[in-house]
Amino acid sequence: MKKLILFMVAIWNAIVFAQNLSPETAVELTMEKNLSERIEKMLEPLVGKTIVSVNLELKYPTGNMKFYGTELNLAESLPGIPVSKSAAAIPAGDEGALENQIRIISQKVSIHLNKRTGKKKIAFIKENLPKWIHLDPTRGDELTLEKDLSYTNSKLIVYAVIIFFMLLFLINFRAGIRFLAVSLRNINIKGFDKALHIKGGIGGSGGGGIANANLQFSQEKPLPVEIVQKEEEDAKDKKLNFHFVENLSLSNFSKLIAGESNEDIAFLIANLSPEYVQKYITQYPLDSKIVIRSMLNVMQRSKAEIEELRDRLYEKYESLFEEERYTFDGKKALIKIINSLPSKNSEELYREIHSLNPRMAENIRINIFLIEDILKLDNDVIKAIIKSIHHNLLVTFLASTEDKIREKFMINLTKRAALILEEDIELLGNLSQDEKEKAIDEMLATIRMILKYI
């Protein structure tokens, strides 16, 4: 009875809390949750998993809040990370429209990072995150970064739980076997002893006596296991296997084979996967030509020579792989960030990188796609893009972009399709700057996805 009363009180408190949750509070919680999830997704390529907490101070409409639905927030959205906002029914040209919308007065963002996060990454986040999420210190916005996450402890807890359940299973299994043995002493089923591989008869000589008190299982005998022989064969094959080097990047693979003879390198390459060898030949054509000449000759190696070569390479591999594991590839992170930003932001970030490090900017330029790169695409690619996108997006994009890019699309259309498109652009009328930027950003994100830049 006491438990029932406590349960009813808990339900009543939940109902009261739900009734006291005002629309303003619901909106604030939703916006804070969405913004924190968005920041976590933005930071994951840079520093891995993070925990972000957001505290927003909002200004609500002067009248009662009325919700008419949601719409895309152009100012906050990124390609692949859309952000929504409440959409109220506001008449066009209403000067007091801003008073009828929810506005952010201040933002307080707290980010919890892994304890191993380096100073350079933290400095990069402090410099760029306020730009990405529009933090303004003059209005009271705050950004706090703390290194207090440790995944080591959580892993140890998981391992401890797994070991605990394994021990619990073994204890229960052993108890179950004992219970089964005791139960079989009290029954006599014909043929049951053979089914369970039990040594000795269950019943007496007459077939109806009491079960043998000294019940034993034949599994207690040592059995010949051929898996041992298979494991020994696998160990021998492992000494002759070189596929572990494929875990290295091509640059570290080049370091691995430095100082080795052309014949040994040729033998190594002959024992790697074709996909990995193809990448190496493509990236290091001059070095690979010298090795290929050595591969034209017949390569013979004794088992001892192969094992000696593998052991020597494995020692070098361990140090290179360990170094590679803890190296933060800032170039890849920058490429991913630029290809996820809107057109204007991606161009500004690339120009900033070029001013700081022109050589780095030139190296990553081939792996990023800006709106101006549309002019460099082949006509066949433009035709494929036209077939892959929605007609309305193409119309708004061509109405928003510059003449050169518009002409690039028009020349890849049939005359009839081009006339229809021009008519639709005229019917669209004049677009606002926000509408133009939205169309350009959406088209840029679509092309990046089609061409596999993101």
Sequence and secondary structure as in RCSB ss.txt:
>XXXX:A:sequence
MKKLILFMVAIWNAIVFAQNLSPETAVELTMEKNLSERIEKMLEPLVGKTIVSVNLELKYPTGNMKFYGTELNLA
ESLPGIPVSKSAAAIPAGDEGALENQIRIISQKVSIHLNKRTGKKKIAFIKENLPKWIHLDPTRGDELTLEKDLS
YTNSKLIVYAVIIFFMLLFLINFRAGIRFLAVSLRNINIKGFDKALHIKGGIGGSGGGGIANANLQFSQEKPLPV
EIVQKEEEDAKDKKLNFHFVENLSLSNFSKLIAGESNEDIAFLIANLSPEYVQKYITQYPLDSKIVIRSMLNVMQ
RSKAEIEELRDRLYEKYESLFEEERYTFDGKKALIKIINSLPSKNSEELYREIHSLNPRMAENIRINIFLIEDIL
KLDNDVIKAIIKSIHHNLLVTFLASTEDKIREKFMINLTKRAALILEEDIELLGNLSQDEKEKAIDEMLATIRMI
LKYI
>XXXX:A:secstr
 HHHHHHHHHHHHHHHHHHH  HHHHHHHHHHHHHHHHHHHHHHHHHSS EEEEEEEEE  SS      EEE TT
T BTTB  EEE     TT TTGGGGS EEEEEEEEEEEETT  HHHHHHHHHHHHHHHT  GGGT EEEEEEEE 
HHHHHHHHHHHHHHHHHHHHHHHHHHHHHHHHHHTT   TTHHHHTTEES SS TTSSS   SS EEGGGS    
THHHHHHHHHHHHHT  GGGGGS HHHHHHHHTTS HHHHHHHHHTS HHHHHHHHHH HHHHHHHHHHHTS   
  HHHHHHHHHHHHHHHHHHHHHHHT   HHHHHHHHHTTS HHHHHHHHHHHHHH HHHHHHHHTT   GGGGG
GS HHHHHHHHHHS HHHHHHHHHHS HHHHHHHHTTS HHHHHHHHHHHHHH    HHHHHHHHHHHHHHHHHH
TT  
